[in-house]
Amino acid sequence: MLRKFNSLVKATAVASCLVAPMLSSFAHAEKWDMPMAYSNTNYHTQNAKLFAEAVKVATQGKLDIVVHGGGSLFGGKEIKRAVQTGQAQIGERLLSAHANENAVYGFDSVPFLASSFDDSVKLWNAAKPELEKVMSKDNLVLLYSVPWPGQGLYFKKAVESKADAKGVKFRSYNAATARLSELMGMQPVQVEAAELSQALATGVVASMISSGSTGYDKKVWEELTHFYDVNAWLPRNYIFVNKDAWDGLDKSTQSIVKGMAMLAEQSGTARAQQLSDWYISQLAANGMTVQAAKGQLLTDLQEIGKTMTSEWQKAAGDTATAIISNFQK
């Protein structure tokens, strides 16, 4: 799918050159800055760069989106606010990190509610209408979303139950991971992706829950030894636009951006699925002990999942009920 998206970008560029002079279009280009928290080598960032290129060629240069990866323009925790306030016109963020603002943002991080790619897509489709309402109130227009592979637990030692994890410093990246840490008896420490390598190297944290993608990108085998494949949830990154900037586009440009966003979502999702097992194989290839969670550890996690699901439903109220109802249909 990523290859098809890339081919479409090239084909669109050729067609655009035949239809109208590109140079005259570029003279009137509107430039949007797009901050992203993850490195330029990460598939989310690569996918967003293809999206930006597709928009540029399809609009004949009318809209030029410049991607700033690795938290180089704004740090991860700053991106949503930057786009809301117009400091950046478009951005990408793990919205579950903002569940403290509105519990609906945490729908994709409810343990074991959706623990496969198919279920993640179903949950996303069920939640999208509700999420769009919440984001609109935050002066944001939602464009597309791409999942991470399933979340697994990383440790610096063998862990067979939550008792074995007691007191361990745990990297959290949203309210759900912090709560999981607390229920496991660990000590949550908020660490953004760009700061993770240093936090591990300096002992600020010694464990985390994340996908194989993050483990591979950050070479966590240099500090950690064990990965437990849990598929607790598949968090998603979201690309969104400042509403005022969006309203400033003409209808034709909006339609093009929406079309390219749809392709980017399909491409990014396919890439996540393609890479999921490969990332885990690379953890093992670099010396980590990789295994599925089982026995008492799995039992403990499932009980924690029930607790967190109940807590999220209570916090998100009728909206949570609507999302879960639509998801289970």
Summary of the structure (lengths in Angstrom):
residues: 329
radius of gyration: 20.2
end to end distance: 28.1
largest distance: 66.5
contacts: 1158
relative contact order: 0.17
helix: 57%
strand: 17%
